[in-house]
Amino acid sequence: QVQLVESGGGLVQAGGSLRLSCAASGSIFSFNVMGWYRQAPGKQRELVAAITSIGTTSYADSVKGRFTISRDNAKMTVYLQMNSLKPEDTAVYYCKFTSGSYNSWGQGTQVTVSS
């Protein structure tokens, strides 16, 4: 099993920045994908960004150029640097670990962007 602990959410004004962290522990397989998803009230959970264990990244169109995902494999931690935040970025952000058919989710961290 893999456990995920997220941190870094909070309240920020539009145009501001936040950095989310997600630390993984447990049985980590060599190839895996770690990603950030978000869910706003009344909306479905959506992929924000993902990064593989070899550094390949992908982003939702809505965050390209503003968010950057990175990871430290030695620490098994993934980061999401969020710049130029907009009120529509307000959501609960969840970290997800995937390896093969195995998935694990974090508990979520709230990000609120005020206008």
C-alpha positions as CSV (number, residue, x, y, z in Angstrom):
1,Q,0.0,0.0,0.0
2,V,1.0,3.6,-0.6
3,Q,0.1,6.4,1.7
4,L,-0.1,10.0,0.5
5,V,0.1,13.1,2.7
6,E,-0.7,16.5,1.1
7,S,0.2,19.9,2.3
8,G,0.4,23.5,1.1
9,G,-3.2,24.5,0.4
10,G,-4.7,27.8,1.7
11,L,-6.3,31.1,0.8
12,V,-4.6,33.4,-1.7
13,Q,-5.7,36.4,-3.7
14,A,-6.0,36.2,-7.5
15,G,-2.7,36.5,-9.2
16,G,-0.9,34.9,-6.2
17,S,1.0,31.7,-5.9
18,L,0.9,28.5,-3.8
19,R,2.9,25.3,-3.8
20,L,1.3,22.0,-3.0
21,S,3.4,19.0,-1.8
22,C,2.5,15.3,-1.7
23,A,4.7,12.8,0.1
24,A,4.3,9.1,-0.6
25,S,5.3,6.3,1.6
26,G,4.9,2.5,1.5
27,S,5.5,0.0,-1.2
28,I,6.7,2.2,-4.1
29,F,7.2,0.4,-7.4
30,S,9.9,1.6,-9.8
31,F,7.6,3.0,-12.5
32,N,4.7,5.1,-11.3
33,V,2.8,8.2,-12.0
34,M,1.9,10.9,-9.5
35,G,-0.6,13.5,-10.3
36,W,-2.7,16.3,-9.0
37,Y,-6.5,16.4,-9.5
38,R,-9.0,18.9,-8.3
39,Q,-12.7,19.0,-7.6
40,A,-14.7,22.2,-7.3
41,P,-18.2,22.2,-5.6
42,G,-20.7,20.6,-7.9
43,K,-18.1,19.6,-10.5
44,Q,-16.4,16.4,-11.4
45,R,-12.9,15.7,-10.3
46,E,-10.4,16.6,-13.0
47,L,-6.8,16.0,-13.8
48,V,-4.6,19.1,-13.3
49,A,-1.1,17.7,-13.9
50,A,0.8,14.5,-13.8
51,I,4.4,13.3,-13.8
52,T,5.9,9.9,-14.3
53,S,8.8,8.5,-12.4
54,I,11.0,9.3,-15.4
55,G,9.9,12.9,-15.5
56,T,7.4,13.0,-18.3
57,T,4.7,15.6,-17.6
58,S,1.2,16.4,-18.7
59,Y,-1.1,19.3,-17.9
60,A,-4.7,20.3,-18.3
61,D,-5.1,23.1,-20.9
62,S,-6.6,25.4,-18.2
63,V,-3.3,25.4,-16.2
64,K,-0.6,25.3,-18.9
65,G,1.9,28.1,-18.5
66,R,0.7,28.8,-14.9
67,F,1.3,25.5,-13.0
68,T,4.4,23.4,-12.8
69,I,4.5,19.8,-11.6
70,S,7.8,18.3,-10.3
71,R,9.0,15.5,-8.2
72,D,11.9,14.4,-6.0
73,N,12.2,10.7,-6.4
74,A,14.6,10.4,-3.4
75,K,12.0,11.9,-1.2
76,M,9.0,10.3,-3.1
77,T,7.4,13.7,-3.1
78,V,5.6,15.5,-5.9
79,Y,5.1,19.2,-6.0
80,L,2.6,21.5,-7.8
81,Q,3.8,25.1,-8.1
82,M,0.7,27.2,-8.9
83,N,1.3,30.8,-10.2
84,S,-1.1,33.4,-11.5
85,L,-3.9,31.8,-9.6
86,K,-7.5,32.6,-10.6
87,P,-10.8,32.3,-8.7
88,E,-11.7,29.4,-11.0
89,D,-8.7,27.4,-9.6
90,T,-10.6,27.2,-6.3
91,A,-11.1,23.5,-5.4
92,V,-10.0,20.7,-3.3
93,Y,-6.8,19.4,-4.7
94,Y,-6.0,15.7,-4.4
95,C,-2.8,13.8,-5.0
96,K,-2.9,10.4,-6.7
97,F,-0.4,7.7,-7.0
98,T,-0.7,5.1,-9.8
99,S,1.4,2.1,-10.6
100,G,0.0,-0.5,-12.9
101,S,-3.6,-1.2,-11.8
102,Y,-2.9,0.2,-8.3
103,N,-4.2,3.6,-7.3
104,S,-4.0,5.6,-4.1
105,W,-5.4,9.0,-3.2
106,G,-4.5,11.6,-0.7
107,Q,-7.0,13.2,1.6
108,G,-7.2,16.4,-0.3
109,T,-6.2,20.0,0.5
110,Q,-8.3,23.1,0.0
111,V,-7.2,25.9,-2.3
112,T,-9.2,29.0,-2.3
113,V,-8.5,31.9,-4.6
114,S,-10.3,35.2,-3.8
115,S,-11.0,37.8,-6.5
